[in-house]
Amino acid sequence: GAVVSQHPSRVICKSGTSVKIECRSLDFQATTMFWYRQFPKQSLMLMATSNEGSKATYEQGVEKDKFLINHASLTLSTLTVTSAHPEDSSFYICSAASQGVSEAFFGQGTRLTVV
Amino acid sequence: AQSVTQLDSQVPVFEEAPVELRCNYSSSVSVYLFWYVQYPNQGLQLLLKYLSGSTLVKGINGFEAEFNKSQTSFHLRKPSVHISDTAEYFCAVRSTTSGTYKYIFGTGTRLKVLA
């Protein structure tokens, strides 16, 4: 299957700083990328959907100014958690989909810890 | 709006026994259904998918699922499980609205295979 690489796998940052997470589709062009947040032992909560070259569409309740999503190319999307707080600590997962392909492919996830 | 229900949050089963993980979805004209598996601290890996055609779908690692339109179900089965099948399993549906699509996940079922 297609490969999606997410980086970093783990990051610890200080409260008040910003953290950027990258999601790359390595062997296909991702027309749409999705960002999820997963709390311990819970399902994936969709945060936003981004199409290449367009502004991201955020789900209700997700602060767009806090979680900045950029999808500048067909192989790269980034999620920046701005002014991080301990409550932003979570597992963040990206997935990528391509036109004409039914399923989405997932990155390995990023464990963010804000101290 | 589309929704996915996984009634069983945890399923313990002995090694080499059969298992069924249940999934029900809200009805729609057409539906794409998926099962994903997640190992600890990792992203999601596609097990199998149903798009159309034969209602019995075979996937990786010996898993299969049956699409039942009248019962709006897509249960996952394996005739004989291994210790290595211990993981979190997510059922998902692809939802399309106004030309855009996203993936809706169930709450997950934790399969624990016992020796």
Interface residues (C-beta under 8 A of the other chain):
Chain A: G1 V4 Q6 T32 F34 K41 Q42 S43 L44 L46 T49 N51 T57 F91 I93 S95 A97 S102 E103 A104 F105 F106 G107 Q108 G109 R111
Chain B: Y32 F34 Y36 N41 Q42 G43 L44 Q45 L46 K49 L51 F90 R94 T100 Y101 K102 Y103 I104 F105 G106 T107 G108 R110
